């Protein structure tokens, strides 16, 4: 049996609680994926895979379902510490070819920096697969222009969960995910 997703949606969430695991649960709840048995997978966006709006995709989920995701997760209990999780996505202009999804999670970046970093990762992986020549040391904006003018990459995007650590030292968890669907 082949398991090739037909669609996916992007989501993100934040959770804060005195218990680390509960903060993660609350972040999943905020992302509308808390009732799933999540299976983390790597970074390939299948050919012809359609992006759904978050609400539309979440409405198809069944409690307890085994759900494949590319998941980024970061957490802290340090007051004021920046925590971020991002999913980047890059799609080729030819829909019958696969694309890339990247996950990035860490500390200290702004929401925008984290999202751009994840988007850059996915777009750079796709560009190298397509044989697009680019300077890996150039700024993201310069590389993005090269990708867009190549006509081989239709676009890239990202979704980011960003928070600052709770002032009471409770756990703050940020999750971002690409959630795959088979129908």
Long-range contacts (C-beta under 8 A, 24 or more apart in sequence): 3-68, 3-182, 4-46, 4-182, 5-46, 5-49, 5-68, 5-180, 5-181, 5-182, 6-48, 6-49, 6-50, 6-181, 6-182, 6-183, 7-49, 7-50, 7-51, 7-52, 7-57, 7-180, 7-181, 7-183, 8-45, 8-49, 8-50, 8-51, 8-52, 8-57, 8-178, 8-179, 8-180, 8-181, 9-51, 9-52, 9-53, 9-54, 9-56, 9-57, 9-58, 9-178, 9-179, 9-181, 10-51, 10-54, 10-87, 10-89, 10-157, 10-159, 10-176, 10-177, 10-178, 10-179, 11-54, 11-57, 11-58, 11-159, 11-176, 11-177, 11-179, 12-85, 12-87, 12-159, 12-160, 12-161, 12-174, 12-175, 12-176, 12-177, 13-161, 13-174, 13-175, 14-161, 14-162, 14-163, 14-172, 14-173, 14-174, 14-175, 15-171, 15-172, 15-173, 15-175, 16-163, 16-166, 16-170, 16-171, 16-172, 16-173, 17-170, 17-171, 18-170, 18-171, 19-171, 20-75, 20-77, 20-171, 20-173, 22-171, 23-75, 23-170, 23-171, 23-172, 23-173, 24-73, 24-75, 24-173, 24-175, 26-173, 27-73, 27-161, 27-173, 27-174, 27-175, 28-175, 31-161, 31-175, 31-176, 31-177, 32-58, 32-61, 33-58, 33-61, 33-67, 33-69, 33-177, 33-179, 35-61, 35-62, 35-63, 35-64, 35-65, 36-61, 36-63, 36-64, 36-65, 36-66, 36-67, 36-179, 37-64, 37-65, 37-66, 37-67, 38-67, 38-69, 38-71, 38-177, 39-66, 39-67, 39-68, 39-69, 40-69, 40-70, 40-71, 41-68, 41-69, 41-70, 41-180, 42-70, 43-70, 43-100, 43-101, 43-102, 43-103, 43-122, 43-125, 44-98, 44-99, 44-100, 44-101, 45-89, 45-90, 45-91, 45-98, 45-99, 45-100, 45-101, 45-178, 46-98, 47-95, 47-96, 47-97, 47-98, 48-95, 48-96, 49-99, 49-180, 52-181, 57-179, 57-181, 58-179, 60-181, 60-183, 61-179, 67-179, 67-180, 68-179, 68-180, 69-177, 69-178, 69-179, 69-180, 70-101, 70-102, 70-103, 70-177, 70-178, 71-103, 71-175, 71-176, 71-177, 72-103, 72-104, 72-105, 72-118, 72-161, 72-175, 72-176, 72-177, 73-105, 73-173, 73-174, 73-175, 74-105, 74-106, 74-107, 74-173, 74-174, 75-171, 75-172, 75-173, 75-174, 76-107, 76-165, 76-171, 76-172, 77-165, 77-166, 77-169, 77-170, 77-171, 77-172, 78-165, 78-169, 79-165, 79-166, 79-167, 79-168, 79-169, 80-164, 80-165, 80-167, 81-107, 81-108, 81-164, 81-165, 82-107, 82-108, 82-109, 82-110, 82-162, 82-163, 82-164, 82-165, 83-107, 83-162, 83-163, 83-164, 83-165, 83-172, 83-173, 83-174, 84-109, 84-110, 84-111, 84-113, 84-114, 84-160, 84-161, 84-162, 84-163, 84-174, 85-114, 85-160, 85-161, 85-174, 85-175, 85-176, 86-114, 86-115, 86-117, 86-118, 86-119, 86-158, 86-159, 86-160, 86-161, 86-176, 87-118, 87-158, 87-159, 87-160, 87-176, 87-177, 87-178, 88-115, 88-117, 88-118, 88-119, 88-120, 88-121, 88-122, 88-123, 88-156, 88-157, 88-158, 89-119, 89-122, 89-156, 89-157, 89-158, 89-178, 90-119, 90-122, 90-123, 90-125, 90-126, 90-127, 90-147, 90-153, 90-155, 90-156, 91-126, 91-153, 91-154, 91-155, 91-156, 92-126, 92-130, 92-152, 92-153, 92-154, 93-151, 93-152, 93-153, 93-154, 94-152, 99-126, 100-125, 100-126, 100-129, 101-178, 103-176, 105-174, 105-176, 110-162, 111-160, 111-162, 114-160, 114-162, 115-158, 115-159, 115-160, 116-140, 116-158, 118-158, 118-160, 119-156, 119-157, 119-158, 120-144, 122-156, 122-158, 123-147, 123-153, 123-156, 126-153, 126-156, 127-152, 127-153
